[in-house]
């Protein structure tokens, strides 16, 4: 491989297409492979809420590469850990609690190479193709171009700086977290949260960035899909185990109904 692996999800989003992802919090490569076979565009490995260690994440990234699906890591804004996972081959980062201009700038700085950021330069590992092929400057340029940076807005305090936050270059997409947003607002009625979500969504579009949101698999998907279409969400994801639970429960209930 003489070029940086193409980020197919980033290309789809740039073309105005819908990108659909599976959220995985279990260290089982088979789940990644199933997501790819099912037709998902990307997998997000949730190491924010689930106890996935770096070794497990590397194997999940390998599975994603083998089945040609985009691997994205969701971890707290820890520059050292983000660096290791990018060096391991992650094609995207999904970072929670980005609530200020400072948060946005720090995220870009630690994940992108010069001139876009100050990510530590390292090519000896698998993410750098073991230094084989491209010259270092060209590899850095391509790595910046193929990286998908997703910042998560999930706190009401971000609303005060929303415009300047979204003006920070190097952030490709913004993921809205409704539950934490609701909590940070003091747990008001859903209608109030929906208004704020619409405000964020409009600002994201105006800034020329992609909008990302997650479906709740235990609820009816039809109204969620309609809502995401209304908001202009083109990067959508769903927890894979939650989807399995919902569909498995429905199947078991059908099978237990006595034959007429």
Secondary structure, DSSP 8 states (H G I E B T S, - for coil): --S----HHHHHHHTT--EEEEEE-S--HHHHHHHHHHT-SEEEEETTTS---HHHHHHHHHHHHHTT-EEEEE--S-HHHHHHHHHTT-SEEEE----SHHHHHHHHHHHS-TTT-------SSGGGGGG-SS-HHHHHHHHHHH-EEEEEE--GGGGGGHHHHHTSTT--EEEE-HHHHHHHTTS--HHHHHHHHHHHHHHHHHTT-EEEEEE-TTS-HHHHHHHHHHHT--EEEEEHHHHHHHHHHHHHHHHHS---
